Amino acid sequence: MSEELVVILTALNLEYQAVRQKLADPKVHRHERGTRFEVGTVQGTSCRVALGLTNKGNHSAAVIAERAIQEFSPTALLFVGVAGALWESARLGDVVMATHVYAYHGGTSEDDGLKARPRVWEAPHGISQLGSHVARLNDWADATTGHGRAPQVRFGAIAAGEVVQNSKISAEARWIRQHYNDALAIEMEAAGVAQAAHLNGAPVAVIRGISDRADGTKSSAKDRNWQPRAAANAAAPPPRLAVELVKEQEQITMSQENKARSAREPAKQVTNTAHNSVVGIMAGSVGHGSVHMNTAPGASGPTDLAAELDDFHADVKRHHAEGDLDDDTYQEALAELGFACRVARENAPGSSRTATMALKRLRGLIADSPELADRLAPLVRAAGDLS
């Protein structure tokens, strides 16, 4: 089974159960500080998913998202749940996938009014492209979603704040619609998750089902009816996204390993002269009387891996000096790299998983540097082979 894994988080138990129904054989995974996750596979596949509950609010969501990223070093983080619609264009039951997330409570209060100072996180290009692809296929909805009408997937901004919005006429409701009039939906966790993912270099997608209109009808019987339906609709695309994300990451890793192998391990030429004898040769290729031997890829043991990581440290340092890595990213990268190197040298029980997790976190930090990412790929695989 692949080492790659996708984390899915929800804020409410209703949302959690909607996602859990999509998983096969979920097993409890307990964080050392007490946070409980369940790890299973997407039904009918070998794609691994870790499911966790954050509870309400951006602060709680940020803490649990950070904890999940550090614990699992996921290929991606998906945040799934319900939200209120800000405009009539988003119908009840529709699914909104965030193109970007506004932390709309940032601002400054001045004599002439409240001025918006939001923080904004844009969805990673690759996840947005994949989300559009899955939406076009339109094969993710099942009999439990839509209840007679197939939900539409919409792409746009999501506003995340610190209070429940349930009015169209309050001062804050008017302010939000004035300053964030491109936001399709409003909720209370996406900003915390986006911030945690940003600081850890983890790709994140926010997927919300529209359960109400944030217009004063939130506690009505209609809302209570739509909330489970919206949660089920929001839970439908993520398993398909998870499968595709893991598949893409495996293909990227394989491609990077092949490129790194070709660049770092050129064929060795062997000349063999024989007179009146039979020569047996095991070789990578033979041409024009020359034999080209290819050495096995990857490190052969913990000592070799540690030496390779030391060399990689020099590459990271050079990229920082050239301005490719900012100071914060550089320091975090050094911390993960140093930890992985120590683990590789010790080669203690469980070192394979520990070193691999550290290098996957490092992979997220340097994702914007293709040269470093290509160089790191075979080291991640070698860490997984530690005994």
ABEGO torsion letter per residue (X at the ends): XBABBBBBBBABAAAAAAAAAABBGBBBBBBAAGBBBBBBBBBGBABBBBBBBAEBEAAAAAAAAAAAAAAAGBABBBBBEBBBBABAABBBGBBBBBABBBBAABBBBBAAEBBBBBBBBBBBAAAAAAAAAAAAAGAABBAABGGGBBBBBBBEBBBBBABBBABAABAAAAAAAAAAAABABBBAAAAAAAAAAAAAGBBBBBBBBBABAGAGAAABAAAAAAAAAAAAAAAAAAAAAAAAAAAAAAAAAAAAAAAAAAAABBBBBBBBBBBGBBBBBBBABBBGGBBBBBBBBEBABAAAAAAAAAAAAAAAAAAAAAGABBAAAAAAAAAAAAAAAAAAAAGBBGAAAAAAAAAAAAAAAAAABAAAAAAAAAAAAAAAABX
